[in-house]
Amino acid sequence: MKKIIIIGAGITGLSSGIFLLKKGYDVTIYEKNDFVGGCCTGWVRDGYYIDNCMHWLTGTNQHTKTFKLWKSIGAIDETSNLYQGDYFYKSIYNDDEICLHKDLERLRTDMLTLSVEDKKEIDLFVNTVKNFIKINQEMSISNNIFNKPIYYLKSYFKYRHLSLEDLSKRFKHPLLKKLMIDFLPKEYCSLALIYAYATFASGNGKVYSKGSKAFSTNILNKYIELGGFIHYKSELTNIKISNNKVESITINDADVVTADHYIFTASPNYLFNNLLDEKYIPNVLKEKLEKRDINPIYSSYHAAFKLKKKHNPFNESTIFEIEPIRIGTSYITRLMIKDYSYLYPNKSDTIIQAFVIQNEDDYHFWENLNIKNPEEYKRLKNEIAEKIKDTLIKHYPQVESSIHILDTWTPYTYTEYYNSYIGSYMGFTFTKKSNLKDIPIKLKSLKNFYLLTYWQRICGGLPVGLELGNYVSKAIK
């Protein structure tokens, strides 16, 4: 029986392990932390679970190929309790508000009520989302976009070379402009928002109602059930190469282990800066790293708050105007709050999170501060949470009597726990100029080593880890 070692017990590592176990391989995973799931996790503060991952999960529609793959690794099945709100997110500006409803005709009506002079752009946007819903349903048949009907290609080319900022400028009403750039960074290709919204509206983007950590634990349980082995607090510290093959690896600078094949599922940047020579970097990855103007990387700052449900003014994700707050090197004037009430159906309290996009300059600010002055790093991130709390009280006075800061974390937190490059959990940003070519899983000249990470496909995300795990099980012979 051939032996396979997997580095990292995130969704990619766990799914790879399951698919390979089903093919009869002996599989062992080494994980640097004491928990599985990678970024698909959560933690408890003051008795309350804080979720770190899911805003939506692609593959919750039982008729899709992705659902069947999730089911095959034990993540969800037909009996799973899944949650979907009435809308994707809500934007508020001045005295107006609008939601990206799962009912697209309601969205069309609401947008036209706001601004009939934007009718042309409104109809184009809504109709394109409808077309992408059809594609979402057909992805279970084929993943080749050029097999799709002409309505898809027309929609694709109308938006492929528009950033969200470009799309925003095509609308006249100020709230509709905000709506297009409130959820994702303005540099994103407009197709990213359209596809994400279509996934939600199609019913194929619900969330697991027990949270991201329980979702990952489901997959771990399947992996263990099939006979997989896992070692925690086990960090890869050396890779020995001989005759164009990985001969062995070292864990925690102490234990040397061998296998027939090795799969690395952590950050490529960490791999090539610390473990492998740069000569092994795939050309596509090298190009993306060098052309950062068209392949930017983002992370986020978070603050989690507990409050009484009866005082909670939020549903789903809500974005509204605020007085400027400096976070990292950036000043924000729009604040996103995500409501997690679905995680606490039987409690009188709930959790909301402030979610703030951070760019590379912001990341380096937090990184340098943590290295030079860890106490100031902690003080500042908590001070920002206090400012956000004060902002929430100012805009929604009813929260004052019960709101309490539970936790706060920065882009650098993702590097501390996962060695994530620039604190990213989604990989390279999908921009209007992005090269859509996937980064290969095989490295130059290394016969028995595979690179499997969310960086390899545009927009990253949980389904990428799932699909790569399935793919590598077919690639290894």
N, C-alpha and C positions, 0 to 999 in steps of 0.2 A: 504494500500500500504506500503510495507516494505521500510525502509529508509536505505540508504547506504552512508557512508562518505568515501571519498577517500582523502588521504594525498599525495599531489604532482600532479601538472598539466603538467608533462612531457608526452611523447608519451604513456607510460604505463598507467598513470592516466587518460588521455583523452580517450584512446581507451577503457579502462575498463568502464568508464562512459558511453560511447556511446553504447557499447554492452549491458550494464545493463539497460539503458533507453529503449532500444528496447524490453526488456523483461518486462517492466512495473514497474521497481523500481523507487523510488524517490532518486535522486542522487545529492550530494553536494560535490564539490572539495574544499579543502583548500590548497592554494599555498603560500609559504613563500616569493616569489618574486612578482614583479608587471607585470610579463609576463608569458606566457605559453611556453611549449616545452622542459623544462629542458635544457639539453645540445644541443638539436636540435633548435638552435636559431642563432641570429646574431644581430649586432648593427651598428649604423651609426656614422662615424667620418668624419668631414669635408665634409659632404654631400654625403659620399660614404658608402654603405652597406658592412660590413665585415661579411662573413659567418663563423660560428663556427663548422659546423657539417659535412655535406655530402661530402664524397669522392666517394661513390657510394650508391645507394639505391636498396637493394634486393627486387624484386617484381615489376619491371617495365614492364616485359613481360606480355602482356594482357591475355595470356593463362594459367598463373600460379595461384595457389590457393592464394598466397600471394598478387598478384595484386588485386584479387577480395576482399580480406580483406581490403586492403588500400582503395579501392573504397567504400566499405561499411561504412567506417568511414569518408569519404569526403576528404581524403588526395589527391588522384589523380584519374583521370578517363581517358577514351579513348581520351578525347579532351585536356588533359594536355600537356603542352609544356615540353618535356623531352630532355635532352642533353646527348650525348655520343661522346667523342673524338675518335680519330683513335687508340689510345693506352692507356693502363692502366697507365704505367709510363715509363720513359726513364732513363737509367743509362749511365753515361759518365765516362770513365777512360782513362787517357793518351790521345791519339788521336782517340780513338774508342768510339762508342756509339751504344746502342741497345735499342729497345723498345719492350715492351710486347704488340704487336699489337692485335687488335680484330680479325685480319686474322691470324689464327694459322699457316697456311702453309707459310705465309710470315715470321713469327717468326722463323719457322724451317729453312728456307732458310738463313735468316740473321745470325742465330746462327752457322749454318754449314759453312757459309762464313768466320766467325770469327775463327772457330776452328773445322776442320773436325775430329780431333783426339778426340773430345768430342761427336762424333756421337751417341754412345750408350746412354749416359745420356740425350742428346738432344732429341732423339726419345722417350725415356721413359717419359721425362717431358712433351713434347708436346702431346703425345698420352694419357697420364693420364689426362691432362687438357681437352682433347676432351671427354674422358669418363665422367668427372665430368660435362661437359656441358649437356650430355645426362641425367645425374642424376638431374641436375638443372631443366630440362624440365619435368622430371617425378615426381618431388616433389609435383606437383599439384594433383597427384593421391594418393600418399602415403608418409608419412614421416618416415616409418619404413625402415631403410637401409637394413635390412636383407630380405626384399622383392625384393631387386634389383637384376638384373642379375649378373652373376659371374664376368663380366668384372669390375663391380664396386668394388667387394670385393678384387679382385686381386690388383687393383689400391690402395685401402685403405691400405692394409697390406704392400705394398711396401714402403709407405711413413709415415705410422702412427707413427713409432718409430724413425723417422729422424727429428731432429731439422733443422731449416733453415741453421744453421752453419754446421751441418753434410752434408746437401745437397750441400752447397757451396763448401765444400772440395772434393766433388765427381767430380767437374769440374776442368779442367786443365787451361783453359784460364782465366787470371786475371779479365777480364771484366765480364765473365759469373759467376765467383765467387762473384763479387760485386753485380751483378744483383739479386742474390738469397737472399741477406741480406740487400739490400738498402731500402726496403719499410717497412718491419716489423722488430721488434727486432729479433736478431739471435736466441734467446731462443724459439721462437714460433715453434710449430710443423709445418713441411713443408706443411701439408695438409691445413693449414690456408691460405697460399699464393695461393696454387693451387685452392682451392675452390673460393677464392675471385676473382682471375683472370678468372676462368671459368664463374663465375657469370657475370663479365663484358663482356667477349667475347661472351656469349650467348645472349646478349642484355637484360639480366635481372638485370643489375646493372647500369642503367643510373642515372642521377641526375635531380632533379626538377629545371627547369631553372630560377625560381623566387627566389630560395634560401631556406635555412632551416627554417628561421623565417616564411616565407609565407606558407611553407608546414605545420608547426605547427598551424598557424592561420586558415588554411583550416579546420583542425580537430576541433579546438575550435569552429568555426562557426557551424559545424555539431552538436557538443555537445549542444550548446546553442539553435539551431533550434529544437532539440528534447526535450527541456525543462529542461536541466541540469542547476544547479546553481554553481557559482564559487565565492570564496572569495580570494582576493589577499592580500599580505602582512600579511598572516595569518600562523604563524609558530606553529606547534604542540609542546607543552611544557610539557604535562603530560598525562599519560594514567592511568586511574583508573580501577583496576581489582577486580572482586568479583565473587566467585563461578566459577572459570575457564572461565569467560567471561569478555570481556571489557565492563564495565558499562558506562563509559563516557570518553571523552578526553577534554583537556583544550587547548585553542588556545591563544597564546600571553600572557600566565600567567594570563588570565582574563576571557575569555568566555568558559563556560562549555557547551559542546554539546553532544547529544546522538544519537544513531542510532541502527538499528538491526544488521548491519554488518559494519566492518571497514577494509579498504584496505590501506596498507602502501606501497608507491611506491618510497620512497627515499632510501638513503644509509643504508644497514643493519647494518653497523658498528655504525652509528649514533643512530640507533634504540636501539641496545643492550648496548651501552655505556651510553646513556642518558635517555632512556625512559622505557626500559624493562629489567628485570633481566636476567642475562646470562643463567639461567636455561632453558630459552625458545629458545636458539640458536639451530637451526637444526644441527644434527650431521655432515651432509655433509659440511655445511658452516664452522663449527668448525674445521673440518679436513683440509679444504682448508686454513683457516686462520693460522693454526698451521704449516702446511707443505709448507712454503713459498718458499722453494728451488725449488719445482716443480709447485708452483702456484704463480709466481711473479706477480706484479702489475705495470703497466706503466701509465704514463701520458705524457704531452708534453709542451714544450715552443713554443710560437708563436710570430712572428713579421709580421705585415701587412704593405705593402708598396703600395703607389700610383705611377704610372708612365704613360707616354704617350704610347698608344698602338703602335705607330710607332717605339718606342724604345724597346718594349717588346721582348726579345729573347726567351721567354718560351711558351710552349704549355703543357697543362695537368700538370703532376708532373714530375720534372726533378731532378736527384740526381747527384752531381758532387764532385770532390775532392777539398778540400780547405786547407789552413794553419790552424793548430789547434786553436779552440776557446773554452774557458772554459764556460760551461753553467751549473749552479748548481755545482755539484762536478765532472762532466764528461767533457772530452775534445772530441770535435767532429772533424772529418777530412773529413766527407761527409756531404753535405748540401742538403736538399730537399726543392725545391721551387715549390709551386702549383700555377698555373695560374687560375684566376677566370674570364676571359674575357667573358665567356658565360652569366655572370650576368649583363653585361653592353653593350648590343648590339648597343645602340644608343649614346654611349659616346666616346669621343676621348681619355679618360683616362681609365685605368684598375687597378685592384688590384691583387697583388701577395702576397703570404704568405710564410714565412720561417716556416717550421714545423720540430721540433727537439724532438725526443723521449727522455723522462726523466724517470729514474728508481726511486726506493724508496729512495735511498740516496739523489738523486737530489731533490726529493719532500721535504724531511725533511730539506734540506739546505734552500729552499725557505720559508718553513713554519717558521723555527726558525728565519730567517732574518726578515720576516714580523712582527713577534711578538716582537722581540727585538728592531728593528730599521726600522720602516716603511719607513722613508725617504731614507735610504740606499737601501732598497728593490726596491723602485721606481727608484732610480738612477741607480742601477746595471742592472735591466731588460732593461732600456732604453739604457744604455751603450752597452749592448750586441747587441741590435738592430742596433746601430750605427756601430758596428764592422761587422755585417752581411751586412749592407748597403755598407760599404767600400769594403767588399769581393765581392759583386755583381758588383761594379764599376770596381774592378780589373779584374774580369773575363769577364765582359761584359761592356766595356767602353761606349757603346752607351746609357746606362741608366743614366749616370751621370747628364745630364742636366735636367732631369725631375723626378728622383726618390725622394720620400718623405715618411718619416715614419708616418704612420697613428696611429698605436696602437701596444702595446705589452702586452702579458699576460703569466703567468707561471702556473705550475701545481697547485699551491696554489689558484689560481683564481677560480678553479673548486670547491675547498672546501669552499671558501668564499661565493659563490653563491648557491651551491647545497648541502653543507655538504658532498661532495664526499670524500670517503675514499682514501687516497693517491692521491687525485686529479684525480681519474680514471673515465673515461666515457665509458669504455668497460668491466669492471669487471676483473675477473681472466684471466690471459694469458693461452691460449691453448698451452701447451707444450707436448713434446713427452711422458711424464710420467703423464699427467693430468688424474684425475678421471673424466670421462665424465658424471657421474651421475648428474642429475639436483638437485638443492636445492628445497625442497618441498615448496609449497605456504602456507600450514597450519602449524602453530607452535604447539609445544607440549602443550597439555592441554588447549589451548585457542580455544574455540568453534566458535567464531564469528570474528576472526581476520585473515587477509590474508596478506602475504608478497609477493609483486610483484615487482621485480626489474631486471635490466639487469644483475645483478650479478648471477642470478639463472641458467643461461645457458652459456656454454663455448662460448667465443667470443662476448657476449653481442650484442649490436647494436639495431637499430630501429626495425627490424622485430621481435626481442624477445619481446619488449614492446607490439607490435601489437598482437602477438600470445598469450601472457600471458593475455592480456585484454580479448581476445575472450575466453580463457580457464576459467578464473575466473567467467565469466558470466554463464558458464555451471556448475561450481562447487558449486555456491551458490544456495541453495534451500529455 
